[in-house]
Amino acid sequence: MDQDKLYDLIIIGGGPAGLSAAIYAQRAMLDALLLEQEAVGGQVIVTSDIDNYPGVPHTDGFTLVDAMRTQAEDLGARIVLTSVTGVTHRPETGLFEITTPDGTLRTKTVIACGGASPRAAGFAGEREFTGHGVSYCATCDGMFYRGKKAYVVGGGNSAGEEALFLTRFADQVDVIVRKDHMRAQAAVARELEESPKVSIRYLTSVVGVAGDTMLSSITLRDNQTGETSVESYDEGGFGVFVFVGRVPASQLLEGLVELDDGGYVVADERMATRTPGLYVAGDVRQKPLRQIVTAASDGAVAATSVSAYLGHPVEG
């Protein structure tokens, strides 16, 4: 990183949105830098099976994002592993200051691609089996449970809608609700109750899951009596889908952007926020579908918008 340089663009986050933005920034000949806190690829790298990325019939998360990273770097993209601790806008100059543990960088524009992390339910084995039986995306992983059992943890709209989606694949879907009622809209709850494949288990919590390489058992607790029970299957014979909310990485942008009630950044179709020169892409923004393909699309749109904002033509 060159702290004396004024960059055209700094991209915060190295997931599919950030990598796509880096590719398009290079095509526009922008002097850009991508900053990633942990591993390039973000949460996608822990996904063991991906079957819904157009043009790639079957792959895993690491392979897919590694190809994106290689493509970006082959085009000349610069990627630095460091955390971002602050984003400051200077209205008098229109420039941004990006604070990192290694110093402060200056840039004309920013694309924030921090994503959103699924909120963990907190049961034993949840983290260890993420991507190996525990999932946070029915759209991504539902098809791997065709003819099997699926547990859905959560009582809100997302949990209800994802449970209904899973009935397309799983033979049985048990919705685990810790309270005595669902928070989902009445229409969603009614559709769940009417589905022959769905069983809603109220006043129940997941204590833990276990297995070897894939899940083979789940432990549940009756929240009224405190009693626990273990339900066992052949290894890989069931999956647990957790939908207890998501946490968008929008904290760094507070005061610079408009946030919705869930903490997601509100942006227009060009990915622009209310602060000139500040754009967002991927799961951190308010949107109806959070998938790898939509994140990549957001990154392309954001970088193209930055190019237009700075007056740089995009190469064909």
N, C-alpha and C positions, 0 to 999 in steps of 0.2 A: 504494500500500500504506500502511496506517495501522498503524504500529508500536505505537501506544498502545491499539489495539483488541484485544479478545479475540474471535476469530472462533469461530463454531460449528464450521466445517469448513474445512480447507484441502486442496485436491486437488492432488496433485503429478503432473503429466503431462497434456498436452493432446491425446492421441490419442483414438480413439473411446471408450475406457473412461472417460477423464477428462471428455470432453464429455458423454457420457451421464450420468455422475455429476452434472455441473453442472446439467443439465436437470432431473434428479430432485430435486436439492437445492433448486432454485428452486421447484419444485412443492410442496416441503415447507416453504417459507418459511424456509429456513436462511440465516444470514448466512455465506455461503461465498465463498471466493476460490480461483481456479484458477491455478496457477503452471506455466508451460511454458518449458523451457530454450531451445528453438530456434524452430521454426515450429509453430503450432497444427495439429494433425493427425498429427504424428509421422511414422513411416515410411510411412504409407499414402499420403502426398501424392506419392510417387515412383512409385506404381503406375499404369501407363498404362491398363489395362483391368480393370474389375471387373464380373463377370457373375453373382455369387452372393450379392449382398446382397438379401434379400427385399424385394419391392416396387419395386426399381430394376433393371429388366432389363439395362441396360448404362450404365456410367458410368466415370469415372476417379477415382483416389483424391483428387485435389485438389477436384474438384466435390463429391464425397460428403461429405468432412469440412468443406468450407466451408459446406455446408448445415447440418451439425450445429452448427458454430460460430455461424452466424447465428441458428439456432433458440435456442441457449443464451443468446446475448446479447439476443435479442428478449424473452426471459423475465426478463432482468435479471442474468444471470451476469456476474461480473467476472473478466476474464482478464488476467494480467500476465505479460509475457515477462521471465523472470529465472531463473537457475539456483538449485537448492537444494544447499547444501553440507553441511547437517547436519540431523538429526532427533533431538531429545532429548525423552525422556519424564520428567516430574517426578512420581514416584509419590505424593509428599506432597500434591500438589494434583490429580493426575490430568490435568494439562494437558500440552500439547506445545509445544516451541519449535522453530520452523523457521528455520534460518539461511540467509540469502541474501547476496549481495555488497552488497545495499542495506540490510541490517539484519536484525534478528531479529523474527519474528512469533510471536504466541501464539494457540493454538487449542485448542478442547475435543476435537476429533477430527481424524483424518487419513485420507484415502484415497490410497494410493500406487499410481499407475498408470504407473510408469516404463517398462513394457514389457520386451522382450527383443530384442536385436539379433542377427541372424544373424552367425555368425562368418565372416569373409571367408576365402576360400581363398588369396588373395594373388596371383593371376595378373594379368598386364597386361591392362588393359581391363575388369576386373571391375566397378569402381565406375562407370566411364563408361557402361557398357551395362546397368546395373541398371535393370530396368523396360523395357528395349528389347532383350531377348534373353537377359539374365542374370536368373535368378529364384531366390528362396529358398523358394518355395511351389508345389509341384506342384498342390495342391488349388485354388489361386487361378488359376494360369496354364496348367495342363496342356492345357485345351481349345483354346488358341490354337496348339497344335502338332499338331493333327489331321492325320494323313497326312504328317507331317514327321519329322525326326530330332531326338532329344533326347539330350544328354549329361548324366549324373548324376555329380557329383563327390562322393566320399565312400564309406566302406566300412562304416559302422555301420548300426544298425537303421533309423534315419530314412532314410538314403540308399536302403537296400534296399526299404523299404516305399513310398517315393515313386517309385522306379523302377518297381515293380510297378503303382502307380497310373497312371503315365504310359503304360504299355502299352495302356491303354484308348483312347488318342488317337494317340500317335506310331506310325509304322510301324516304327521301330527305336529302341531305347534302349541306349546304350553306358554302362556303369557304369565310371567311371574310379577305380581304386583304386591308391594310391601304393605300398602294400605288396604282399607276395606272397599275402595272404589277406584275407578280409573279417572285420570285427569283429562283423558282424550275427549274430543267432541262427541256429543251424543250419537251422531250418525256413525262415527267410527266404532264406538263401543258397541252399538247395536249390530253392526255388520260382523264384528268379532263374535258376539254372542250367538249369531245365527249361523255361523260357519261350522259345518260338521267336523272340520279339521282342527278347530281351535278350542282349547280349554283355558279358561282364565282362572288362575289360582291366586285368590286374594289372600291378604295377610300372610304372605310367604316371602322369604328372602333366600338368596343363594349364599350359602356359607362358604363353599369352595368347590373346585373341580380338580380332578386328578387323572393321571394316565401316564403312558410311556412317551411315545412321540406324538400321539394324538389323544384326545379325551376318551376316557372309558367310564368315568363315574362323575356324578354331581351330587353334592350334599345340600339339602334344603332345610330350612327352619320354619316351623309354624310360629308365626309372630304372636299368636294368642297364648299357646301353651309353652313355647320355648323348646318343644321337642324337635329333634333333627331326624332326618331320614336320608338314606343313600339310595340313589337310583343308578344301576349299572348297565352297561351296554358293551357290545363288542367294540374294540378300539376304533375310533373314528365313526362310530355309529350315530353320533349326535353332535350338534353344535350349539353354542351359546352365543346369542346376539344381544349385545348390550346397547340400550338406547336410553340413557339417563341424562342426556344433555351433551352439549359441546361447549368448549371454551375457546373462542376466537382469540388469536394473538394480536389484539388491537390496542393493547395498553400503551404501547409506544406512541400511538397516534392520537391519543386523547387530547382534545383541545384543538386539533388540526382538522378533524373530520367529524362528520355526523355519524352517530352510532344508533342502531335500532335497539329495541328492548332486549335483544339477546346479546348485544355487544358487537354485532357485526357492522362493518363499515358500509355506509350507504354511498354508492357511486353511480354515475350515469353509464350509458351503454359504451362510452369510450374509456371506461374504468377511471374517470376523473373524479376526484373528491372536491370538496368546497375550497380547498387550498390550491391555488394555481401551481402547477408543476408536481403535485403529489397525486400519484395514481395507486390503485390497488389491483390485485389479481389473485384468483384462487379462492380457497375456502374462507379466507378472512373477510370476504365481502358478502353482502346480502345477496342471495341468489337461490333459485329453486332447486338446483341439483348440484351436488358436490361430488365430482368424479375426476379421474385423472384427465380425461379428454376435455372436460369443461375448464379445468385449471390451465391446461395447455392453451386452450382457446383464449382465455382471459389474458394470459401472458403475451400472446401475439398481438391482441388488440391494444393492450397497455403500451407495449413498446412502439407500436405503430403510431399511437396517439402522442407519445413522447417525441417521436421523430417529427411529427407535424407541428407540435408545440415549439420545438427548437428550430424548425425550418430545414430539417434534413430530409432529403428524398430517400425513399426506401428502394433498394435495388430490386430488380425483377427476379 
